[in-house]
């Protein structure tokens, strides 16, 4: 391989490593704050035969796997669910998970984000969807660290920023989310454009989660089977 190409690759890796270290060095800052985790489980599942967050993986609901991963990184965990589903989730999940129902049905993931932030008490809230059972604590810490001093942070996955796996300054972002919903917009990216958000590159995330397992969405029975087979 030409020397110039090797130098470019080395510089790229070094840059990601330095950024990763810089972000993780701010962990002491956010550990002084109250941090919440919010699992988003209010969306309709068109490809699963039952409520997605309650689908069993390894004998436990998908949402429970996500809540467990978050618990080690935050001070409290809440889950946002569709109207009428709170009793089912309270029965299926540990009692340390607070369950909150969306105020309005069928307003998409932005409604779930608002519900999660409204139910949370932390200064910042890390969010993830209920169908990402392989979420890693280190990824939560990384995104939260990037959010400190800003209005939040989003991971960049596959070239796109991902609002459903971000961290948000709770009061400010809840205000914006409610404002956007009141204007009839339902897309998280419409709200995120109004916020001062840091971006965490995929290259940086892969330093902690090389296979990006934290963002593996289980959407179909076939993917559920694959997830079962990948478990130890």
Residue, then its C-alpha position, 0 to 999 in steps of 0.5 A: x500500500x502506498x505510504x501516502x495512503x497509509x498516512x491518510x488511514x493512520x491520521x483518520x484512525x488517530x483523529x477518531x481515537x482522539x475524539x473518542x478520548x476527548x468525549x469520554x473525558x467529559x464523563x465526570x461532567x455528566x456524572x455530576x448531573x441526574x441522567x435519565x434513560x427513555x425507551x421508546x415503545x409507542x410505535x406500531x409494529x407492522x411486521x411483528x405479530x404482537x406488541x414489539x416491546x413485549x416480544x420475547x428474546x431469550x425469555x425476556x421482553x425486548x424492552x427489558x433488554x434495552x432498559x437493562x443496558x440503560x440502567x447501568x448508565x443512568x439514574x432512572x429509566x422510563x419507557x414511553x408506550x402507546x395509549x392503553x398499553x401501560x398496564x401490559x408493560x408494567x406487568x412485563x417489566x421490572x418495577x424500577x422502569x417507570x411507564x408513561x403513555x403517549x398523550x395522543x395516538x398515531x403522532x409517530x416517534x416525536x410524540x414518544x420522544x416528548x412522552x419520554x422527556x416529560x416523564x423523566x426527571x434528569x437534566x439529560x435523557x438518553x433515548x433508544x428504541x425498544x427493539x435494540x436489545x444489544x445496546x451498550x452502556x459505553x455507547x450511551x456514555x459516549x453520546x451523553x458525554x458529547x451532549x454535555x454543554x449542548x442541547x443534545x447529541x445524535x449518533x451518525x449511523x450509515x451516514x445519517x443522524x439518528x434522533x431515536x438514539x440521541x441524548x437530549x437536554x430535557x427541558x429545552x428539548x421537550x419545549x421544542x418537541x411540544x412546539x413542533x408537535x403543536x404545529x402539526x409536524x411529527x418528524x423528529x428531524x424537524x425538531x432536531x433542526x431547531x436544536x444545538x446538537x453535537x454529532x457523534x461519528x460512526x467512526x467514533x462509535x465503532x471504537x466502542x461498538x465495532x459491529x454497531x450492535x447497539x443500533x441493530x433493530x429487531x423488526x421481523x420474526x426473522x431478525x428475532x430468530x437471528x438475534x436469538x442465535x447470536x446470544x451466548 
